[in-house]
Amino acid sequence: MIKTLLSIILTIFIVELSAQSASVSPSRLYYKVAPGGYKSQAIKVTNNGDKLQTFKVDFADFNAPGNKGKTEVMKEGESNERGCSKWLSASPSFFEIAPGETKDIEILLQLPNTPEANKARWAVGIVKLTQENVGGGEKGSDVVGMRIIQSFQFVIHIFQTPPSVVYKEASVIKFYRDTLASDSAVSLKMEVANTGETIIDCAPYLDVINTANGEKTNIKVKGFTVLPGGEREIRFYLPADIKKGKYNILGVVDYGSDTDIAGAELNIIIK
């Protein structure tokens, strides 16, 4: 089974393809819909090129295997037991945009009133930039008019958490110095697991303390999302000019809980 690997990206998707250019924002949508309910949110699709462009919106489930933060988009006909693509629709789902113009597209999530809808779920919206091909190279009585050929696509991650699903918890399962790293800077790795029932957005950081003089350094890295039951590996680099000596390092992950954070402690010597 062949699946497409796509990185989870927190920024607006922008692409330029020959004379074509387009952007889609935001790159993520968050829903909190109860079973039997619905909600609509808008995305903006902009034609930055100099020609009329045609777009199509589809939906698919996805997996996030491993701990590298990769999205594995499932092919048409495949599904994930925690997916919600079957409950999503776009209006309009097929449209044209003139050069320099932006169009709002409504993304509707409509849940059935069933127990299966009362858990965190996820999917992707796929905005396909297309081009028209009249006739192509095919011939025959069964070829009529024009075909739509996909030339590029933008992926929007969609996360749904029912209001009644509130158990949020994460844990640091590994925190260590990466002695195998080829980088000249001191490298640390942390592995985080989502042990709760909600989708969590994590903000990781280090508090690095020189045990000889008490000097403290705070190091932050880019945030990330972990699905229920999932894991994520993060890499930290200590400053290149850090002084030699003994250090106590507290690795912390703020995962949005009102009362708790996840953390682990590490002592290292820099020679």
N, C-alpha and C positions, 0 to 999 in steps of 0.2 A: 504494500500500500504506500503510494507516494504522497507525501504531504509537504506543504510549503512552510519553511521556517522564516519567521519575521521577528525582528527585535521589537520589544515594548519600548515605544518612543514617547516621551512626555511633551515634545514640542509640536508645533504645527507642521503638518506634512507639506513640503513644497517640492515640486519637480519641474524641470524644464526638459522638454523632449522636442528637439528640432525647433520648429516655430511655435510649438505648443507649450503652454505654461499654465499651471493651475495650482490652487491651494485649497485646503479643507481644514476647518477648525470648528470646535476644539478636537483634540485627538482622543479625548475620553468623555464618556457620559456616565453619570451615576444616577441610578434610580432607587427609590425606596417606595415600592408599590406593594400594597397588601393583596393577597389572593382575591380574585374577582374584580380588582381595580385596574386602572390604566393611567398612564401619564405620557405626555408628549413633550419632547425637547427638540430644539432646533440646532442644526449644524449650518455653517455657512460655506458655500462652495463659490470660489472666485475664479473667473477666467482672466488670467494675467497675460494671455497671449494676444495676438492680433487677428485671430480668426474665430468664427463661430465654433463652439465646441459642444459636443454631446456627452452626456453623463448617464450612468445607470447605477442604481443602488441595490445591492444584494446584502444578505445576512448569512452568517455561518457560525457554527460553534467552534470553540478552540480548546486546546489543551496547553498546559504549561509544564512539560516534563522536565525533570532534572532540577538543578538549582542555579542555572545561568541566566534566568530571566527571559527565556525565549518563548515566543508564542508559536504554537503549531496549529495553523488554521486547517480545519477539516474540510474535505472535499464535499461537493454536492452529494446529498444522500447519506452522508455520515453524520453522526450525532454524538454528543457528550451527555452523560446522564445528568450533568449539572449545567447544560447549555440552555439558552433561552431564545435562540434564533427563530424558533418556530412561532414565538409570540411577538416578534418584531415586524414592523412594516414602515415604509417610507412614503411620504406624500410631498411632491410627486416622486415616483421611483425612476422615471425616465424623463430627461429634460435637456434643453439646450440653454446655453448662456452666451450672450454676445460679448465681444472683447471689452475688457475693463469693467464688467458688471459682476455683481455678487447676488446669489440666490439663496434664500433660506429654505432648508428642507426639513420637514417635521419627521422626527423619528418617534413612532408610537410604540410603547410597550403595553400590551394588554394581556393580563394574566387570567387564567381560568380560576374558578373558585374551587380548587382541589388541594389536597394535602401536598402534592408534589410541587406546588407553586410556593409553598411556605419554607423556602430555603434559599440561601445565597446562590445566584446563578450568574452566568456570563456568556458573552458572545462578541462577535465583531460585526461592524457595519463595513461594507466594502463599496467605496465610491469608485466606479470604473470610468476612466476617461476613454472614450471610444472614438473610432473614426469610421466613416462610411465607406463602403467598398461596393461600387455598383457593378454587379456581374462577376467581379473577381476574374479568375481564369477559368471558371467552371462553365460548362455548357450543358444544355439539356433542358427538357421540358419542365423538370422539377425545380429549376432555378428561376425565381421570379424576383424582380425588383432589386433591392439592395440588401446587403448583409451588414451586421455590426461586428467589427473586429476590435477586440480589446487591445489598447496600446499601453495603458498604465493604470495602476489602482492605488487608492489611499485606504489605509486600514484604521478604523476608529474602534477603540476598545469600549465595550459596554458592560457595566457592572450593575447588578440588581441585588439589593438586600431588603427583604421584607421588614417592615417596622418592628415586628415581633422577634426578629432574629437579632439578638443584642450581645450574645456571649462572644467577647473579644479577648483573645489571649495569644501571645507569642513567646517563644523561648529561644535563647541562644544555645545551640547544641554543640558548637565548636568555636573556639577562639584561640588562635595560635600564630606564632611567627612563621612566616613562609620562608624557610631556609633554602628552598629549591628555586626561588624566584631569581631570574637572571638580572633583574633591575639592580642598579647600584644603591638605590635608596632602600631603607628598611621597610619591608612589606609585611603587613599583618592580614590575616584572613578571618572572617567571621561567617558562620552559617546560622541562619535564622529559620525557624519553623513556625508556621501558623497552626497553632493547636486549638484554635477557636472555631466558631461557626460563621464568622463574618469575613468579608474581604477587607484586608488591612493595608493601609498606606503607611509605610515606615520611613522614619527619619533617623538614620544612624549617625553616631558621632563617637569620638574618643576624647577622654580626659587623660592626658599624658602628664605625669608628675615625676619630676627629677627628685629622687629620694634624698639626694645630698643637700639640695638647697631649697626644695619646695616649689621650684618654678613649675608653673602649670601651662600646658598648651592644649587648646581645644581644636580638634580636627573634624570637619564635617565632609561627607560625601553625598552624592546625589541620592534622593529618595527612591523608593521602589514599592511595588505592590506585590503582595503574596496572597494567593487564593487559599481557601480553607484546605488543610491537608498538604499544602505545598511548602517548599523550602526555597531559600535564596542565599547565594554566596556573595559576600561583599569583600572587596579588597580596600585596605587603607595603606597609605604611604606616610611615613613619618618625614618631617622636613629634612631636606638634604643637609642643612647646616646644624642639625641637632647635635648637642654636645655629647661627648663620651660619658658613660656612667651607668648607674642603675636607675631603672624606671619602673614605676607602677602605672599600669594602663588599665583604665576602666572603659570597656566597650559597651555602649548603650544603644538600644533601639527604642525610640518612641513610636509606638504603634497606634496612638490615638486613644488609648484608654484614659479615663478621667482619674484613675487612681494608681495604675501600675505602669512600669516600664520593664523591658527585658534587658539583662545585662550580664557581663562576665568580666572577670579580672585576670590580668596577666602581668607577670614580672619578667623583665628582660634586662640584659646587659648589653650596652652598645660599646664596642671596643674601637 
